[in-house]
Each structure stands twice: as structure tokens, then as C-alpha cells.
């Protein structure tokens, strides 16, 4: 049984399944799709039947984990000074 058949047989339908299968067929993914596909893979295709937080906080992808509990990742906050510099650059 190849990996795609394994995923389809034992993996639940959850965030990351279609992205992982798409990757395995050689199709292009966005960075976000790559991250959730890796979470799906790392969590054993959620074969236990639950999409849940992995709790691996030292994982570099954890801020993007689709079932992460608590505060959602929003990226870096931009200061007013940085915004002003960007506006000045685009005004030229």
C-alpha cells in the first residue's frame, strides 16, 4: 500500500489532508498549505479520529497549527514608526 492509499484509508478528513495528498501528487502548495499538510502528516493523519492541538510548542510550525488552542497567530505587530517609513517609501 502506498502512502496516498494509507492516508485515504486511515486518515480522517481534517485540515491538511487534501493539501498533503496534493503535495504527494507533485502539485504546488502555498506556504500555509505546506504548514497544515505537515501538521497532518506529523499527527499521524489524525487517525485517532480527532483534530486536536499537538501541544508541541517548540515546533517552528506550531504557531500555524490548525487546531492550536489559545491565542491565534497573527504575525508580527508593526509599529507606527515602521508604518510611516513604509508610507514615505511608497509616496516617492
C-alpha positions in Angstrom: 0.0 0.0 0.0 1.5 3.4 -1.0 1.4 6.5 1.3 -1.6 8.1 -0.6 -3.6 4.9 -0.2 -2.7 4.8 3.5 -3.8 8.4 4.0 -7.1 7.7 2.2 -7.7 4.5 4.2 -6.8 5.6 7.7 -6.6 9.4 7.7 -9.7 11.4 8.7 -10.9 14.3 6.7 -9.3 17.2 8.5 -7.3 20.3 7.7 -4.2 19.3 5.9 -5.4 16.0 4.3 -6.2 17.4 0.8 -3.0 19.5 1.0 -0.8 16.6 1.8 -2.3 14.4 -0.9 -1.9 17.4 -3.4 1.8 17.6 -2.4 2.3 13.8 -2.8 0.9 14.1 -6.4 3.6 16.8 -7.0 1.3 19.8 -7.2 2.3 23.2 -5.9 1.2 24.4 -2.4 1.3 27.8 -0.7 3.4 28.1 2.4 0.2 28.0 4.5 -0.9 24.8 2.8 2.6 23.3 3.3 2.4 24.0 7.0 -1.0 22.4 7.6 0.0 19.4 5.4 3.0 18.9 7.6 0.9 19.1 10.7 -1.5 16.5 9.3 1.5 14.2 8.5 3.1 14.8 11.9 -0.1 14.0 13.7 -0.3 10.6 12.0 -3.1 11.7 9.7 -5.3 12.2 12.8 -6.0 8.5 12.5 -7.3 8.5 16.1 -10.3 10.4 14.7 -9.7 13.8 16.3 -8.3 17.0 15.0 -6.6 18.5 18.1 -3.8 20.6 19.3 -0.5 18.7 19.2 0.9 20.7 22.1 4.5 20.7 20.6 5.2 24.3 21.4 8.9 24.1 20.4 7.9 23.1 16.8 8.6 26.0 14.4 5.2 25.4 12.7 3.3 25.4 16.0 2.1 29.0 15.6 0.3 27.9 12.4 -1.1 24.6 13.7 -4.7 24.4 12.5 -6.1 23.0 15.8 -3.9 25.1 18.1 -5.6 26.1 21.3 -5.4 29.6 22.7 -4.4 32.7 21.0 -4.2 32.5 17.2 -1.1 33.5 15.3 -1.4 36.9 13.7 2.2 37.6 12.8 4.4 40.5 13.9 2.9 43.8 15.1 4.0 46.8 13.1 5.0 50.0 14.9 3.7 53.4 13.9 7.2 54.4 13.1 7.6 51.5 10.6 4.3 52.3 9.0 5.4 55.9 8.5 8.6 54.8 6.9 6.7 52.5 4.5 4.3 55.2 3.6 7.1 57.6 2.9 8.8 55.0 0.6 5.6 54.4 -1.4 4.9 58.1 -1.7 8.1 58.7 -3.8 
